[in-house]
Amino acid sequence: MGKYGEAAEFAAQLLAKQSTMLPTTAWELAVTRVFPKSKSSRAKGCPRDSFLALCQTGVVKNVAPGTYTRSIKNKGYVERALDALRSNPALDERGLWQIVTDGADKVPNRQMDVVTTLFRNGFIRPVT
């Protein structure tokens, strides 16, 4: 688990404890804790939008679906990654990135760290 995975896990824990907290607030508190001295790391958009997109779709436990991000690309990446992980939980971040980008030459920006951490640590609702 990387630092953004750590932030995603802490944000999910906050949301589990405080049902009225918004995912955006939980993310801000989490990145402030994980990156206390790095404003640029706290402001990094792709991991944040990945976390918020997962919350938006209603797959994060203890979070109601809602509108939390406008990111279309990151939402698509995390949705495809989650589908792939559900089919093959052994996939690593590199393999997931290849799947979600259809092998395009795009540089990942910690999106898969967020998805894999939440998935592997039980913060994603099972498919019903």
C-alpha positions as CSV (number, residue, x, y, z in Angstrom):
1,M,0.0,0.0,0.0
2,G,1.3,3.4,-1.0
3,K,0.6,6.7,0.7
4,Y,-2.5,7.5,-1.3
5,G,-3.8,4.0,-0.5
6,E,-3.2,4.8,3.2
7,A,-5.1,8.1,2.8
8,A,-8.0,6.3,1.1
9,E,-8.1,3.7,3.9
10,F,-8.1,6.4,6.6
11,A,-10.8,8.4,4.8
12,A,-12.9,5.3,4.5
13,Q,-12.4,4.6,8.2
14,L,-13.5,8.2,9.0
15,L,-16.7,7.7,6.9
16,A,-17.5,4.5,8.7
17,K,-17.3,6.3,12.1
18,Q,-19.1,9.5,11.1
19,S,-22.0,8.8,8.9
20,T,-22.7,12.5,8.3
21,M,-19.2,13.3,7.0
22,L,-18.9,14.0,3.3
23,P,-16.3,12.0,1.4
24,T,-14.6,15.2,0.3
25,T,-14.1,16.2,3.9
26,A,-12.8,12.7,4.8
27,W,-10.3,12.8,2.0
28,E,-9.0,16.2,3.0
29,L,-8.6,15.1,6.6
30,A,-6.8,11.9,5.5
31,V,-4.3,13.6,3.1
32,T,-3.6,16.2,5.8
33,R,-2.7,13.4,8.1
34,V,-0.7,11.4,5.6
35,F,1.1,14.4,3.9
36,P,1.3,17.0,6.7
37,K,4.2,18.9,5.1
38,S,3.4,18.5,1.4
39,K,0.8,20.8,0.0
40,S,1.3,19.5,-3.5
41,S,0.7,15.9,-2.4
42,R,-2.4,16.9,-0.5
43,A,-3.7,18.6,-3.7
44,K,-3.0,15.8,-6.1
45,G,-6.2,15.3,-8.1
46,C,-6.1,11.8,-9.5
47,P,-6.0,9.9,-6.3
48,R,-8.6,12.2,-4.7
49,D,-10.9,11.9,-7.7
50,S,-10.4,8.1,-7.7
51,F,-11.5,7.9,-4.1
52,L,-14.4,10.3,-4.6
53,A,-15.5,8.4,-7.8
54,L,-15.7,5.2,-5.9
55,C,-17.7,6.9,-3.2
56,Q,-19.9,8.5,-5.9
57,T,-20.8,5.1,-7.4
58,G,-21.9,3.8,-4.0
59,V,-19.3,0.9,-3.7
60,V,-17.5,2.2,-0.7
61,K,-19.0,0.8,2.5
62,N,-20.9,3.3,4.7
63,V,-21.1,5.9,1.9
64,A,-24.3,6.8,0.1
65,P,-24.0,7.4,-3.6
66,G,-23.9,11.0,-4.5
67,T,-22.1,13.6,-6.6
68,Y,-18.6,14.0,-5.2
69,T,-16.4,14.5,-8.2
70,R,-16.7,15.7,-11.8
71,S,-13.8,13.5,-13.0
72,I,-14.9,11.3,-15.9
73,K,-11.6,9.7,-16.7
74,N,-10.7,8.7,-13.2
75,K,-14.2,7.4,-12.6
76,G,-13.9,5.2,-15.6
77,Y,-10.5,4.0,-14.5
78,V,-11.6,3.0,-11.0
79,E,-14.8,1.4,-12.3
80,R,-12.9,-0.8,-14.8
81,A,-10.2,-1.6,-12.2
82,L,-12.9,-2.7,-9.7
83,D,-14.5,-5.0,-12.2
84,A,-11.1,-6.4,-13.0
85,L,-10.2,-7.0,-9.4
86,R,-13.5,-8.7,-8.7
87,S,-12.7,-11.1,-11.6
88,N,-9.1,-11.5,-10.6
89,P,-8.2,-10.3,-7.1
90,A,-4.5,-11.2,-7.6
91,L,-4.0,-8.4,-10.2
92,D,-1.3,-5.9,-9.2
93,E,-1.5,-2.1,-9.8
94,R,0.6,-2.4,-13.0
95,G,-1.7,-5.1,-14.5
96,L,-4.8,-3.1,-13.5
97,W,-3.4,0.0,-15.2
98,Q,-2.8,-1.9,-18.4
99,I,-6.4,-3.2,-18.3
100,V,-8.1,0.1,-17.5
101,T,-6.1,2.1,-20.1
102,D,-6.4,-0.7,-22.7
103,G,-2.6,-0.7,-22.8
104,A,-2.3,2.9,-23.8
105,D,0.9,4.7,-23.0
106,K,-0.5,6.7,-20.1
107,V,1.4,7.3,-16.9
108,P,-0.6,6.3,-13.8
109,N,-1.1,8.8,-11.0
110,R,-1.8,6.6,-7.9
111,Q,-5.4,5.8,-9.0
112,M,-4.8,2.0,-8.7
113,D,-3.2,2.5,-5.2
114,V,-6.5,3.9,-4.0
115,V,-8.6,1.1,-5.6
116,T,-6.5,-1.8,-4.6
117,T,-6.1,-0.6,-1.0
118,L,-9.9,-0.2,-0.5
119,F,-10.7,-3.5,-2.3
120,R,-8.1,-5.6,-0.4
121,N,-8.9,-4.1,3.0
122,G,-12.6,-4.7,2.9
123,F,-13.9,-1.2,2.2
124,I,-15.7,-2.1,-1.0
125,R,-19.2,-3.5,-0.9
126,P,-19.6,-7.0,-2.4
127,V,-21.5,-7.4,-5.6
128,T,-25.1,-8.3,-4.9
